[in-house]
Amino acid sequence: MNIALQLLVLTIVVISTLLTVAIPVILASPGQWEQSKNLVFTGAGLWAGLIIFTGVINSFAT
């Protein structure tokens, strides 16, 4: 169970890093927001879902 929790946290860290780099680049590039809006929202939704799922899994860990 601990390995699964560690992998979930690693996934959260990787996605957070990618979003931290990608969102400012997308917002600073002219015309990219309209093209990449769905990708940003999907990444944010995935990140939020992983946060909630990790919390649920953590409640079962000893």
All heavy atoms as TSV, in Angstrom:
chain	resi	resn	atom	element	x	y	z
A	1	MET	N	N	0.820	-1.193	0.000
A	1	MET	CA	C	0.000	0.000	0.000
A	1	MET	C	C	0.865	1.258	0.000
A	1	MET	O	O	0.509	2.240	-0.633
A	1	MET	CB	C	-0.918	-0.030	1.231
A	1	MET	CG	C	-1.872	1.141	1.306
A	1	MET	SD	S	-3.117	1.178	0.037
A	1	MET	CE	C	-4.404	0.240	0.808
A	2	ASN	N	N	1.987	1.204	0.713
A	2	ASN	CA	C	2.850	2.376	0.767
A	2	ASN	C	C	3.472	2.696	-0.586
A	2	ASN	O	O	3.657	3.865	-0.922
A	2	ASN	CB	C	3.957	2.190	1.809
A	2	ASN	CG	C	3.421	2.323	3.219
A	2	ASN	OD1	O	2.406	2.973	3.431
A	2	ASN	ND2	N	4.088	1.700	4.163
A	3	ILE	N	N	3.785	1.661	-1.360
A	3	ILE	CA	C	4.367	1.893	-2.688
A	3	ILE	C	C	3.346	2.565	-3.602
A	3	ILE	O	O	3.680	3.485	-4.349
A	3	ILE	CB	C	4.893	0.574	-3.286
A	3	ILE	CG1	C	6.085	0.074	-2.467
A	3	ILE	CG2	C	5.277	0.748	-4.744
A	3	ILE	CD1	C	6.600	-1.275	-2.879
A	4	ALA	N	N	2.099	2.131	-3.523
A	4	ALA	CA	C	1.045	2.752	-4.340
A	4	ALA	C	C	0.862	4.211	-3.951
A	4	ALA	O	O	0.713	5.081	-4.824
A	4	ALA	CB	C	-0.264	1.987	-4.170
A	5	LEU	N	N	0.911	4.508	-2.670
A	5	LEU	CA	C	0.769	5.883	-2.204
A	5	LEU	C	C	1.944	6.741	-2.673
A	5	LEU	O	O	1.765	7.873	-3.114
A	5	LEU	CB	C	0.659	5.907	-0.679
A	5	LEU	CG	C	0.342	7.241	-0.029
A	5	LEU	CD1	C	-0.993	7.761	-0.528
A	5	LEU	CD2	C	0.330	7.095	1.469
A	6	GLN	N	N	3.138	6.180	-2.626
A	6	GLN	CA	C	4.319	6.911	-3.086
A	6	GLN	C	C	4.263	7.165	-4.587
A	6	GLN	O	O	4.665	8.239	-5.061
A	6	GLN	CB	C	5.585	6.153	-2.729
A	6	GLN	CG	C	5.874	6.163	-1.245
A	6	GLN	CD	C	7.068	5.303	-0.880
A	6	GLN	OE1	O	7.621	4.590	-1.710
A	6	GLN	NE2	N	7.467	5.370	0.382
A	7	LEU	N	N	3.754	6.214	-5.346
A	7	LEU	CA	C	3.615	6.412	-6.796
A	7	LEU	C	C	2.565	7.482	-7.104
A	7	LEU	O	O	2.736	8.274	-8.036
A	7	LEU	CB	C	3.262	5.096	-7.480
A	7	LEU	CG	C	4.389	4.073	-7.558
A	7	LEU	CD1	C	3.871	2.762	-8.139
A	7	LEU	CD2	C	5.546	4.596	-8.376
A	8	LEU	N	N	1.492	7.519	-6.324
A	8	LEU	CA	C	0.484	8.563	-6.515
A	8	LEU	C	C	1.062	9.940	-6.213
A	8	LEU	O	O	0.830	10.901	-6.960
A	8	LEU	CB	C	-0.727	8.297	-5.623
A	8	LEU	CG	C	-1.662	7.183	-6.070
A	8	LEU	CD1	C	-2.685	6.886	-4.982
A	8	LEU	CD2	C	-2.357	7.566	-7.356
A	9	VAL	N	N	1.831	10.047	-5.153
A	9	VAL	CA	C	2.451	11.327	-4.808
A	9	VAL	C	C	3.462	11.729	-5.876
A	9	VAL	O	O	3.539	12.902	-6.259
A	9	VAL	CB	C	3.095	11.263	-3.410
A	9	VAL	CG1	C	3.922	12.500	-3.127
A	9	VAL	CG2	C	2.025	11.078	-2.346
A	10	LEU	N	N	4.232	10.782	-6.382
A	10	LEU	CA	C	5.174	11.079	-7.466
A	10	LEU	C	C	4.430	11.579	-8.701
A	10	LEU	O	O	4.863	12.541	-9.347
A	10	LEU	CB	C	6.002	9.841	-7.816
A	10	LEU	CG	C	6.965	9.993	-8.991
A	10	LEU	CD1	C	8.056	10.992	-8.652
A	10	LEU	CD2	C	7.544	8.653	-9.374
A	11	THR	N	N	3.307	10.971	-9.021
A	11	THR	CA	C	2.506	11.409	-10.160
A	11	THR	C	C	1.990	12.827	-9.954
A	11	THR	O	O	2.005	13.647	-10.884
A	11	THR	CB	C	1.332	10.440	-10.385
A	11	THR	OG1	O	1.835	9.109	-10.508
A	11	THR	CG2	C	0.556	10.804	-11.624
A	12	ILE	N	N	1.571	13.134	-8.731
A	12	ILE	CA	C	1.115	14.492	-8.431
A	12	ILE	C	C	2.247	15.494	-8.609
A	12	ILE	O	O	2.058	16.574	-9.178
A	12	ILE	CB	C	0.534	14.564	-7.006
A	12	ILE	CG1	C	-0.787	13.803	-6.943
A	12	ILE	CG2	C	0.327	16.009	-6.566
A	12	ILE	CD1	C	-1.316	13.609	-5.547
A	13	VAL	N	N	3.445	15.139	-8.145
A	13	VAL	CA	C	4.594	16.041	-8.271
A	13	VAL	C	C	4.940	16.272	-9.744
A	13	VAL	O	O	5.203	17.405	-10.157
A	13	VAL	CB	C	5.805	15.488	-7.491
A	13	VAL	CG1	C	7.075	16.249	-7.809
A	13	VAL	CG2	C	5.525	15.514	-6.000
A	14	VAL	N	N	4.913	15.229	-10.541
A	14	VAL	CA	C	5.234	15.356	-11.968
A	14	VAL	C	C	4.199	16.224	-12.675
A	14	VAL	O	O	4.546	17.137	-13.436
A	14	VAL	CB	C	5.350	13.964	-12.626
A	14	VAL	CG1	C	5.419	14.073	-14.129
A	14	VAL	CG2	C	6.566	13.226	-12.085
A	15	ILE	N	N	2.922	15.969	-12.429
A	15	ILE	CA	C	1.871	16.756	-13.073
A	15	ILE	C	C	1.926	18.210	-12.608
A	15	ILE	O	O	1.736	19.135	-13.405
A	15	ILE	CB	C	0.484	16.126	-12.819
A	15	ILE	CG1	C	0.380	14.813	-13.576
A	15	ILE	CG2	C	-0.630	17.059	-13.254
A	15	ILE	CD1	C	-0.892	14.045	-13.318
A	16	SER	N	N	2.202	18.430	-11.318
A	16	SER	CA	C	2.318	19.795	-10.805
A	16	SER	C	C	3.457	20.540	-11.495
A	16	SER	O	O	3.313	21.713	-11.849
A	16	SER	CB	C	2.558	19.774	-9.297
A	16	SER	OG	O	1.466	19.217	-8.628
A	17	THR	N	N	4.575	19.873	-11.672
A	17	THR	CA	C	5.716	20.495	-12.342
A	17	THR	C	C	5.381	20.827	-13.790
A	17	THR	O	O	5.695	21.928	-14.272
A	17	THR	CB	C	6.941	19.569	-12.278
A	17	THR	OG1	O	7.217	19.255	-10.909
A	17	THR	CG2	C	8.159	20.222	-12.913
A	18	LEU	N	N	4.745	19.900	-14.478
A	18	LEU	CA	C	4.368	20.145	-15.868
A	18	LEU	C	C	3.386	21.310	-15.982
A	18	LEU	O	O	3.526	22.166	-16.866
A	18	LEU	CB	C	3.756	18.886	-16.481
A	18	LEU	CG	C	4.721	17.734	-16.752
A	18	LEU	CD1	C	3.954	16.501	-17.213
A	18	LEU	CD2	C	5.763	18.135	-17.774
A	19	LEU	N	N	2.402	21.367	-15.091
A	19	LEU	CA	C	1.436	22.459	-15.133
A	19	LEU	C	C	2.080	23.791	-14.764
A	19	LEU	O	O	1.722	24.827	-15.334
A	19	LEU	CB	C	0.257	22.165	-14.201
A	19	LEU	CG	C	-0.701	21.069	-14.648
A	19	LEU	CD1	C	-1.732	20.782	-13.561
A	19	LEU	CD2	C	-1.383	21.437	-15.946
A	20	THR	N	N	3.023	23.756	-13.826
A	20	THR	CA	C	3.706	24.982	-13.423
A	20	THR	C	C	4.509	25.584	-14.570
A	20	THR	O	O	4.614	26.805	-14.696
A	20	THR	CB	C	4.632	24.697	-12.225
A	20	THR	OG1	O	3.849	24.182	-11.158
A	20	THR	CG2	C	5.356	25.939	-11.766
A	21	VAL	N	N	5.055	24.742	-15.418
A	21	VAL	CA	C	5.818	25.230	-16.565
A	21	VAL	C	C	4.894	25.551	-17.740
A	21	VAL	O	O	5.047	26.585	-18.396
A	21	VAL	CB	C	6.880	24.191	-16.982
A	21	VAL	CG1	C	7.544	24.583	-18.279
A	21	VAL	CG2	C	7.910	24.016	-15.873
A	22	ALA	N	N	3.928	24.690	-18.001
A	22	ALA	CA	C	3.122	24.805	-19.211
A	22	ALA	C	C	2.129	25.967	-19.174
A	22	ALA	O	O	1.946	26.656	-20.185
A	22	ALA	CB	C	2.370	23.505	-19.462
A	23	ILE	N	N	1.491	26.203	-18.047
A	23	ILE	CA	C	0.439	27.224	-18.007
A	23	ILE	C	C	0.980	28.622	-18.271
A	23	ILE	O	O	0.414	29.347	-19.104
A	23	ILE	CB	C	-0.355	27.126	-16.693
A	23	ILE	CG1	C	-1.184	25.847	-16.718
A	23	ILE	CG2	C	-1.245	28.344	-16.496
A	23	ILE	CD1	C	-1.943	25.555	-15.447
A	24	PRO	N	N	2.077	29.060	-17.635
A	24	PRO	CA	C	2.585	30.395	-17.985
A	24	PRO	C	C	3.053	30.503	-19.434
A	24	PRO	O	O	2.881	31.546	-20.071
A	24	PRO	CB	C	3.752	30.611	-17.022
A	24	PRO	CG	C	3.484	29.707	-15.891
A	24	PRO	CD	C	2.783	28.528	-16.467
A	25	VAL	N	N	3.624	29.433	-19.963
A	25	VAL	CA	C	4.065	29.463	-21.360
A	25	VAL	C	C	2.859	29.594	-22.285
A	25	VAL	O	O	2.874	30.376	-23.240
A	25	VAL	CB	C	4.892	28.206	-21.701
A	25	VAL	CG1	C	5.142	28.088	-23.191
A	25	VAL	CG2	C	6.208	28.222	-20.934
A	26	ILE	N	N	1.805	28.851	-21.990
A	26	ILE	CA	C	0.596	28.922	-22.819
A	26	ILE	C	C	-0.036	30.307	-22.738
A	26	ILE	O	O	-0.457	30.880	-23.745
A	26	ILE	CB	C	-0.400	27.825	-22.395
A	26	ILE	CG1	C	0.126	26.455	-22.811
A	26	ILE	CG2	C	-1.774	28.066	-22.992
A	26	ILE	CD1	C	-0.651	25.295	-22.251
A	27	LEU	N	N	-0.093	30.866	-21.531
A	27	LEU	CA	C	-0.719	32.188	-21.370
A	27	LEU	C	C	0.121	33.299	-21.982
A	27	LEU	O	O	-0.415	34.314	-22.424
A	27	LEU	CB	C	-0.972	32.472	-19.890
A	27	LEU	CG	C	-2.054	31.608	-19.235
A	27	LEU	CD1	C	-2.120	31.900	-17.744
A	27	LEU	CD2	C	-3.395	31.833	-19.890
A	28	ALA	N	N	1.430	33.133	-22.028
A	28	ALA	CA	C	2.297	34.177	-22.572
A	28	ALA	C	C	2.405	34.118	-24.092
A	28	ALA	O	O	2.766	35.112	-24.721
A	28	ALA	CB	C	3.695	34.060	-21.971
A	29	SER	N	N	2.088	32.988	-24.674
A	29	SER	CA	C	2.187	32.847	-26.121
A	29	SER	C	C	0.929	33.396	-26.778
A	29	SER	O	O	-0.189	33.045	-26.392
A	29	SER	CB	C	2.356	31.377	-26.508
A	29	SER	OG	O	3.510	30.843	-25.908
A	30	PRO	N	N	1.091	34.239	-27.774
A	30	PRO	CA	C	-0.084	34.813	-28.441
A	30	PRO	C	C	-0.913	33.743	-29.153
A	30	PRO	O	O	-0.394	32.953	-29.929
A	30	PRO	CB	C	0.496	35.795	-29.446
A	30	PRO	CG	C	1.951	35.858	-29.200
A	30	PRO	CD	C	2.333	34.733	-28.316
A	31	GLY	N	N	-2.184	33.705	-28.858
A	31	GLY	CA	C	-3.102	32.800	-29.544
A	31	GLY	C	C	-3.073	31.371	-29.067
A	31	GLY	O	O	-3.844	30.544	-29.551
A	32	GLN	N	N	-2.239	31.036	-28.104
A	32	GLN	CA	C	-2.152	29.646	-27.651
A	32	GLN	C	C	-3.265	29.275	-26.675
A	32	GLN	O	O	-3.575	28.099	-26.524
A	32	GLN	CB	C	-0.787	29.392	-26.992
A	32	GLN	CG	C	0.352	29.292	-27.969
A	32	GLN	CD	C	0.201	28.096	-28.885
A	32	GLN	OE1	O	-0.316	27.050	-28.495
A	32	GLN	NE2	N	0.632	28.245	-30.117
A	33	TRP	N	N	-3.830	30.256	-25.983
A	33	TRP	CA	C	-4.854	29.933	-24.992
A	33	TRP	C	C	-6.065	29.274	-25.643
A	33	TRP	O	O	-6.601	28.296	-25.121
A	33	TRP	CB	C	-5.265	31.178	-24.227
A	33	TRP	CG	C	-6.410	30.916	-23.295
A	33	TRP	CD1	C	-7.656	31.425	-23.381
A	33	TRP	CD2	C	-6.408	30.052	-22.162
A	33	TRP	NE1	N	-8.440	30.945	-22.362
A	33	TRP	CE2	C	-7.704	30.092	-21.597
A	33	TRP	CE3	C	-5.449	29.234	-21.567
A	33	TRP	CZ2	C	-8.045	29.354	-20.469
A	33	TRP	CZ3	C	-5.797	28.508	-20.447
A	33	TRP	CH2	C	-7.084	28.574	-19.909
A	34	GLU	N	N	-6.492	29.785	-26.769
A	34	GLU	CA	C	-7.659	29.207	-27.436
A	34	GLU	C	C	-7.394	27.776	-27.880
A	34	GLU	O	O	-8.282	26.937	-27.849
A	34	GLU	CB	C	-8.063	30.056	-28.648
A	34	GLU	CG	C	-8.653	31.402	-28.293
A	34	GLU	CD	C	-7.579	32.437	-27.966
A	34	GLU	OE1	O	-6.411	32.230	-28.329
A	34	GLU	OE2	O	-7.925	33.447	-27.325
A	35	GLN	N	N	-6.176	27.482	-28.288
A	35	GLN	CA	C	-5.846	26.143	-28.761
A	35	GLN	C	C	-5.605	25.170	-27.611
A	35	GLN	O	O	-5.891	23.977	-27.734
A	35	GLN	CB	C	-4.601	26.192	-29.649
A	35	GLN	CG	C	-4.778	26.981	-30.918
A	35	GLN	CD	C	-3.474	27.133	-31.681
A	35	GLN	OE1	O	-2.430	26.694	-31.234
A	35	GLN	NE2	N	-3.555	27.765	-32.838
A	36	SER	N	N	-5.064	25.647	-26.494
A	36	SER	CA	C	-4.631	24.761	-25.414
A	36	SER	C	C	-5.536	24.806	-24.185
A	36	SER	O	O	-5.200	24.207	-23.169
A	36	SER	CB	C	-3.214	25.136	-24.996
A	36	SER	OG	O	-2.339	25.078	-26.090
A	37	LYS	N	N	-6.651	25.490	-24.281
A	37	LYS	CA	C	-7.538	25.642	-23.132
A	37	LYS	C	C	-8.019	24.292	-22.606
A	37	LYS	O	O	-7.998	24.047	-21.403
A	37	LYS	CB	C	-8.719	26.526	-23.516
A	37	LYS	CG	C	-9.654	26.813	-22.392
A	37	LYS	CD	C	-10.733	27.844	-22.718
A	37	LYS	CE	C	-11.144	27.872	-24.145
A	37	LYS	NZ	N	-12.267	28.782	-24.398
A	38	ASN	N	N	-8.423	23.395	-23.487
A	38	ASN	CA	C	-8.916	22.089	-23.058
A	38	ASN	C	C	-7.816	21.266	-22.401
A	38	ASN	O	O	-8.069	20.535	-21.439
A	38	ASN	CB	C	-9.500	21.324	-24.243
A	38	ASN	CG	C	-10.805	21.926	-24.718
A	38	ASN	OD1	O	-11.507	22.572	-23.950
A	38	ASN	ND2	N	-11.114	21.724	-25.980
A	39	LEU	N	N	-6.596	21.370	-22.902
A	39	LEU	CA	C	-5.476	20.650	-22.312
A	39	LEU	C	C	-5.183	21.143	-20.896
A	39	LEU	O	O	-4.932	20.344	-19.986
A	39	LEU	CB	C	-4.229	20.800	-23.193
A	39	LEU	CG	C	-2.989	20.046	-22.755
A	39	LEU	CD1	C	-3.244	18.551	-22.761
A	39	LEU	CD2	C	-1.821	20.396	-23.652
A	40	VAL	N	N	-5.250	22.442	-20.683
A	40	VAL	CA	C	-5.013	23.011	-19.356
A	40	VAL	C	C	-6.105	22.557	-18.391
A	40	VAL	O	O	-5.817	22.138	-17.261
A	40	VAL	CB	C	-4.934	24.543	-19.426
A	40	VAL	CG1	C	-4.943	25.153	-18.035
A	40	VAL	CG2	C	-3.704	24.980	-20.191
A	41	PHE	N	N	-7.349	22.622	-18.800
A	41	PHE	CA	C	-8.443	22.215	-17.925
A	41	PHE	C	C	-8.407	20.717	-17.639
A	41	PHE	O	O	-8.719	20.285	-16.530
A	41	PHE	CB	C	-9.791	22.616	-18.515
A	41	PHE	CG	C	-10.041	24.101	-18.478
A	41	PHE	CD1	C	-10.725	24.725	-19.502
A	41	PHE	CD2	C	-9.591	24.875	-17.430
A	41	PHE	CE1	C	-10.964	26.090	-19.474
A	41	PHE	CE2	C	-9.823	26.241	-17.381
A	41	PHE	CZ	C	-10.515	26.840	-18.405
A	42	THR	N	N	-8.026	19.920	-18.626
A	42	THR	CA	C	-7.897	18.484	-18.404
A	42	THR	C	C	-6.777	18.184	-17.412
A	42	THR	O	O	-6.937	17.346	-16.519
A	42	THR	CB	C	-7.620	17.757	-19.736
A	42	THR	OG1	O	-8.689	18.033	-20.641
A	42	THR	CG2	C	-7.501	16.262	-19.536
A	43	GLY	N	N	-5.649	18.856	-17.555
A	43	GLY	CA	C	-4.544	18.664	-16.618
A	43	GLY	C	C	-4.914	19.087	-15.207
A	43	GLY	O	O	-4.578	18.405	-14.235
A	44	ALA	N	N	-5.621	20.200	-15.078
A	44	ALA	CA	C	-6.040	20.661	-13.757
A	44	ALA	C	C	-7.053	19.702	-13.130
A	44	ALA	O	O	-7.009	19.434	-11.929
A	44	ALA	CB	C	-6.629	22.054	-13.855
A	45	GLY	N	N	-7.951	19.183	-13.943
A	45	GLY	CA	C	-8.918	18.206	-13.438
A	45	GLY	C	C	-8.255	16.910	-13.014
A	45	GLY	O	O	-8.607	16.325	-11.984
A	46	LEU	N	N	-7.291	16.463	-13.793
A	46	LEU	CA	C	-6.543	15.260	-13.444
A	46	LEU	C	C	-5.777	15.474	-12.146
A	46	LEU	O	O	-5.762	14.599	-11.269
A	46	LEU	CB	C	-5.586	14.895	-14.578
A	46	LEU	CG	C	-4.692	13.684	-14.367
A	46	LEU	CD1	C	-5.532	12.421	-14.269
A	46	LEU	CD2	C	-3.698	13.563	-15.510
A	47	TRP	N	N	-5.163	16.632	-12.001
A	47	TRP	CA	C	-4.417	16.960	-10.787
A	47	TRP	C	C	-5.345	16.953	-9.565
A	47	TRP	O	O	-5.022	16.364	-8.534
A	47	TRP	CB	C	-3.756	18.332	-10.945
A	47	TRP	CG	C	-2.939	18.746	-9.780
A	47	TRP	CD1	C	-1.650	18.412	-9.516
A	47	TRP	CD2	C	-3.372	19.584	-8.710
A	47	TRP	NE1	N	-1.255	19.001	-8.343
A	47	TRP	CE2	C	-2.288	19.723	-7.820
A	47	TRP	CE3	C	-4.564	20.232	-8.421
A	47	TRP	CZ2	C	-2.372	20.485	-6.668
A	47	TRP	CZ3	C	-4.636	20.989	-7.264
A	47	TRP	CH2	C	-3.554	21.109	-6.414
A	48	ALA	N	N	-6.497	17.595	-9.681
A	48	ALA	CA	C	-7.448	17.644	-8.562
A	48	ALA	C	C	-7.973	16.256	-8.224
A	48	ALA	O	O	-8.113	15.899	-7.042
A	48	ALA	CB	C	-8.600	18.582	-8.899
A	49	GLY	N	N	-8.258	15.464	-9.247
A	49	GLY	CA	C	-8.714	14.093	-9.004
A	49	GLY	C	C	-7.661	13.252	-8.305
A	49	GLY	O	O	-7.980	12.455	-7.413
A	50	LEU	N	N	-6.402	13.428	-8.693
A	50	LEU	CA	C	-5.326	12.692	-8.032
A	50	LEU	C	C	-5.156	13.118	-6.584
A	50	LEU	O	O	-4.846	12.289	-5.721
A	50	LEU	CB	C	-4.013	12.885	-8.781
A	50	LEU	CG	C	-3.790	11.966	-9.972
A	50	LEU	CD1	C	-2.542	12.391	-10.739
A	50	LEU	CD2	C	-3.663	10.539	-9.535
A	51	ILE	N	N	-5.349	14.404	-6.301
A	51	ILE	CA	C	-5.262	14.879	-4.920
A	51	ILE	C	C	-6.334	14.190	-4.065
A	51	ILE	O	O	-6.049	13.686	-2.977
A	51	ILE	CB	C	-5.421	16.409	-4.857
A	51	ILE	CG1	C	-4.238	17.105	-5.514
A	51	ILE	CG2	C	-5.608	16.891	-3.418
A	51	ILE	CD1	C	-2.934	16.965	-4.779
A	52	ILE	N	N	-7.550	14.155	-4.549
A	52	ILE	CA	C	-8.644	13.533	-3.803
A	52	ILE	C	C	-8.425	12.034	-3.668
A	52	ILE	O	O	-8.582	11.453	-2.587
A	52	ILE	CB	C	-9.990	13.853	-4.472
A	52	ILE	CG1	C	-10.278	15.342	-4.344
A	52	ILE	CG2	C	-11.129	13.016	-3.872
A	52	ILE	CD1	C	-11.432	15.831	-5.182
A	53	PHE	N	N	-8.033	11.374	-4.761
A	53	PHE	CA	C	-7.803	9.933	-4.745
A	53	PHE	C	C	-6.659	9.568	-3.804
A	53	PHE	O	O	-6.748	8.577	-3.072
A	53	PHE	CB	C	-7.522	9.439	-6.169
A	53	PHE	CG	C	-7.385	7.953	-6.277
A	53	PHE	CD1	C	-8.459	7.124	-6.029
A	53	PHE	CD2	C	-6.173	7.376	-6.624
A	53	PHE	CE1	C	-8.342	5.745	-6.121
A	53	PHE	CE2	C	-6.041	6.005	-6.723
A	53	PHE	CZ	C	-7.123	5.189	-6.473
A	54	THR	N	N	-5.602	10.370	-3.801
A	54	THR	CA	C	-4.479	10.114	-2.897
A	54	THR	C	C	-4.915	10.274	-1.446
A	54	THR	O	O	-4.495	9.502	-0.578
A	54	THR	CB	C	-3.312	11.057	-3.221
A	54	THR	OG1	O	-2.932	10.864	-4.576
A	54	THR	CG2	C	-2.119	10.786	-2.329
A	55	GLY	N	N	-5.752	11.236	-1.166
A	55	GLY	CA	C	-6.267	11.404	0.187
A	55	GLY	C	C	-7.099	10.215	0.629
A	55	GLY	O	O	-7.008	9.772	1.790
A	56	VAL	N	N	-7.901	9.676	-0.264
A	56	VAL	CA	C	-8.717	8.498	0.068
A	56	VAL	C	C	-7.814	7.290	0.315
A	56	VAL	O	O	-7.989	6.558	1.290
A	56	VAL	CB	C	-9.737	8.216	-1.053
A	56	VAL	CG1	C	-10.414	6.867	-0.861
A	56	VAL	CG2	C	-10.766	9.320	-1.116
A	57	ILE	N	N	-6.839	7.083	-0.548
A	57	ILE	CA	C	-5.911	5.965	-0.376
A	57	ILE	C	C	-5.112	6.144	0.909
A	57	ILE	O	O	-4.843	5.175	1.627
A	57	ILE	CB	C	-4.961	5.843	-1.604
A	57	ILE	CG1	C	-5.764	5.486	-2.847
A	57	ILE	CG2	C	-3.867	4.841	-1.371
A	57	ILE	CD1	C	-6.470	4.151	-2.771
A	58	ASN	N	N	-4.721	7.360	1.228
A	58	ASN	CA	C	-3.953	7.633	2.431
A	58	ASN	C	C	-4.759	7.318	3.689
A	58	ASN	O	O	-4.191	6.931	4.711
A	58	ASN	CB	C	-3.487	9.082	2.457
A	58	ASN	CG	C	-2.493	9.337	3.547
A	58	ASN	OD1	O	-1.713	8.464	3.888
A	58	ASN	ND2	N	-2.525	10.530	4.094
A	59	SER	N	N	-6.066	7.457	3.633
A	59	SER	CA	C	-6.880	7.158	4.802
A	59	SER	C	C	-6.903	5.658	5.106
A	59	SER	O	O	-7.161	5.259	6.239
A	59	SER	CB	C	-8.306	7.664	4.610
A	59	SER	OG	O	-8.973	6.931	3.602
A	60	PHE	N	N	-6.612	4.835	4.106
A	60	PHE	CA	C	-6.551	3.391	4.317
A	60	PHE	C	C	-5.156	2.898	4.683
A	60	PHE	O	O	-5.002	1.764	5.119
A	60	PHE	CB	C	-7.029	2.640	3.066
A	60	PHE	CG	C	-8.482	2.872	2.765
A	60	PHE	CD1	C	-8.868	3.460	1.569
A	60	PHE	CD2	C	-9.469	2.504	3.666
A	60	PHE	CE1	C	-10.198	3.667	1.282
A	60	PHE	CE2	C	-10.811	2.717	3.389
A	60	PHE	CZ	C	-11.171	3.295	2.189
A	61	ALA	N	N	-4.147	3.724	4.485
A	61	ALA	CA	C	-2.772	3.327	4.792
A	61	ALA	C	C	-2.567	3.332	6.303
A	61	ALA	O	O	-3.166	4.112	7.032
A	61	ALA	CB	C	-1.779	4.267	4.106
A	62	THR	N	N	-1.688	2.483	6.729
A	62	THR	CA	C	-1.431	2.406	8.176
A	62	THR	C	C	-0.252	3.241	8.571
A	62	THR	O	O	0.593	3.589	7.855
A	62	THR	CB	C	-1.173	0.965	8.625
A	62	THR	OG1	O	-0.091	0.432	7.870
A	62	THR	CG2	C	-2.408	0.150	8.426
